[in-house]
Amino acid sequence: MHARQELGRQGMDSRIRRLKTRDVLREVLLLVVTLGAYFAVRVLVSGAGHEPLHNSFDLFRFEYFLNLDWEIALQRAVLHNSRFAVHMFNFIYAWGYWLILAASFVYLYFRHGDVYRVLRNAILISALVGFFIFATYPVAPPRLAPVGIVDTAELSGSVLEEVARPSDLANQNAAMPSFHFGWILLCGICLSMTLERWTSKALALTLPAIMAVTIIVTGNHYVIDAIVGGVLCLACLLPWLLRRRHALRALQGPQHA
């Protein structure tokens, strides 16, 4: 009897391992497909000529009209006051972004699978929309446009900061929308939903604020890039937030009755 139960448990464990392996392979496949789409868009816009620079300058003028042209003042304030801050923001943009994404995915995948799937789907859907925008409206980052904003990674001369932005791989004309901000915003919201302590929730929600300052100080995005990226990503997350709110209200209803 015990031997049969032990064999049953071993069989169940084996099936669970196969399912987990299949799940991991599926996630890796989704990642490969997404990266493939990114590089396909990069090839499409590589021959865009001066259009990305013209679009970038148009956005800068539009920001000036809306009084959102904060980039030059913010960058100069950091450059003139703290060399350490320049290196810190360069590191956050180049490496912190990927570390936050990876840590969020791993933590949510193993601890909160339902929230992981929500984050993954929101990122994939926003990526599809973003790739379409990249292909049809290529925008050069402020650091490459003639608007008075410098490239802080090039200015610092750090190999560690430059190597994370290879010009042969990265799409240099994909400033609009900013997924550096939008996807970290998604991570911050999803992480905060799974954390219990208010201090941990607050820390998770500060991540997108830090990234917003980072992308502007480093000259990689305009303010409006972050706004559009944030709105796009929130729109992809909104259906889940509304369903979650409805479910919480349904659970609270019987308690108050």
N, C-alpha and C positions, 0 to 999 in steps of 0.2 A: 504493500500500500504506500509506504513512504517512498519507495523507489519510484513508483508511478507518479507520485506528486512531484518528486524531484525532477523527473524527466519532463513533466508538464511545465514546471517553472523554467527549466532550461530552454524548452521550446519557445515559451513566451518571451524570454530574454532575447533569444536569437531573432525573433520576429521584430521586437522593439529596436534592436540594433540595425536590422535591415531597413526599417522604416526611417530611423534617424539618418542613416547613410543616404537613403533616397531623398530625404528632405534637404540635407546639406548639398547634395549634387544639384537639386532643383534650384536652390538659392544661388549656387555658383553659376549655373547656366543663365539665370536671369541677369546676373552681374556681367557675364561675358556678352550677352546680347545688348545690354545697355551700353557697355563700353564700345561695342561694335558700331552702334548707332551714333555714338559721340564722334568716333573717328571718321565715320562716313560723312557726317555734317562738316567736320573739319576739312575734308577733301573738297566738299562742295563750295565752301566759302574761301578756300585758299586763293582763288583767282578773282576775288571781289574787287581788287584794285584799290582805289581811294574811297570807295563807298563806306567802309567801316569808319574811316576818319571823319568823313562828312557827317555820318550819322552821330558819331560821338560828339562832334562840335555842336550839332543841332540840339542834342540832349542837354548839353551844358548851357546853351542859350535859353532853352525851355526852363531849366532850373533857375536861371537868373530871373526870368519872368515871374516864377512862383516864389522867389526868395528862398530857394532851397540850395543855393550854391554855397555850401558850407565847406567844401572839400579843401580849398586852398588855405583858408584860415585855420582849419583843424590840423592840416598837415604841417603848416609852418609852426604852429604852437608846439607840436611835438618835436619837430626837427631842431628848433631853436632852444629847447629847454632840457631835453633828455636823450642822450645817445643810447642809453640802456633801453629806453622805451621804444626807440626805433627798431633795435634788434629784437625786442620782445614781440612787437607787432608783426615783424617779418616772420618770426618763428611761428606765431599763431596762425598766420595766413598760410604758410608753406606746409607746416607739419601739424599744428594743433587742430586744424580742420579735419584732416584724415583721422587723427587719433580720436577725436570726439565722435565722428561717424562710426568708426570701428568699435569703440567701446560701447556706444549706444546699441549697435546691432547685436554684439555678443551678449551684453547684459540682458537685453529684452528677449533675445532668442531663447536663452536658457532659463530665464526667470519669469517672463511675462510674454508667452508666445502670442497671445491675442493682440497685445499692443505692438509687438514686433511686426506682425502682419499688417497692421494699420500703418505703421511708419514706413514699411517697405513699399506698400501699395501707393501711399501718398508721394513718396519719392519717385517711384517709377512713372506714375501718371504725370507729375509735374515735369519730370525729365522729358517725356514725350512732347509735351506742350513747349517746353523750353527749347528743345532741339529744333522744333519747327520755327520758333522765333529766331534762333541762331542762324538758320538757313535762309530765312526770308528778310531778316533785318539785322545783318551783322554790325556789331558796334565794337570799336576799339576801346580799350580801357583808357581812363584819363591819363595814365602815365605814358601812353603812346600818342596821345592827341596834343595838339598845340594849344593847351589851355592853361599852362603855367603850373602843372602838377608833375612832380618828379617821381622816378622809380626808386623807392627806398631800398629795395633789395639790391639793385645795381649800385646805389650810392654807398651802401654799407660795405660792399666788396666781400661779403661772406660767401664762401663756397657752399656752406650748409644751407643757406637761404636761397641761393641761386639754383642749386641742383634739383630742388623740389618743383621748379617751374621750367621744365625743358621745352624750349621753343619748338623742337622738332615733334613733340607729342601734344602739347597743350594747344587748344584753340585760342589764338590771340585775339580773335574777333567775337568773343562770346561774353561780353560784359553785361549784356541785357538779356534776361534778368539775372540777378545775382543768386546763384545757388549756394554760394558760400554762406550767405545770410539765410536764405530760405530754408535750406536743409538743416542748418543748425537750429533754426527756429522750431522746425518740426521735432528735432531731437529733444530740445529743451522742454517742449510741451508734453511729449510722450513720456519722457523720463519723470517729469513732475507728477504725472498722473499715477505713477507706480510707487512713488516715494511717500513715506508716512510723516516724517519729521518736517516741520515747516522750514527749518534751516536748509534741509536737503532740497526741498522744492524750490526755495529761493535761489539756491546755488545753480540748480538746473536752468532756471529761467533767466539767470544772468548771462548764460553762455551766448545766446543770440545778441544781447546788448554789447558784449565784448567783441563779438565778430563784426557787428555793424560798425563799430569804431575802427576796427582793424582794417576792413576792406577799404575804408575811406582814407585812413592815414597812409596806407601803403600805396595808394594811387591806383588800385585795381578796379574800383567801381565808383560810380556816382551815387549820390544819395537816392536818386530816382531808381537806380538799378536795384537797390536794396528794397525799396518800397514795392516795386513790381514783383520782385522775387518773393517777398513776404506774403503779398496778397495772393499770388498764384499758389504758393504752397499751402496757405491757410484754406484756400478754396478747395484744395484736394483733401484736406483734413476735416473740413466742416461737416460733411455727412456723418462721419463717425462721432464727432463731438455732439451733434444733435441727437443721434441715437443713444449715446451714453447718458446725456442729460435726461432724455425721456425715460430710459431704464431706471435711473436713480429716482426720478419722481414716482415711477410706478412702485418701486420698493418702499418709498417713504409714505405712500398713500395709505396702505393698510395700518401702518404704525400710528398715524394720526387719527385714524377712524375710531 
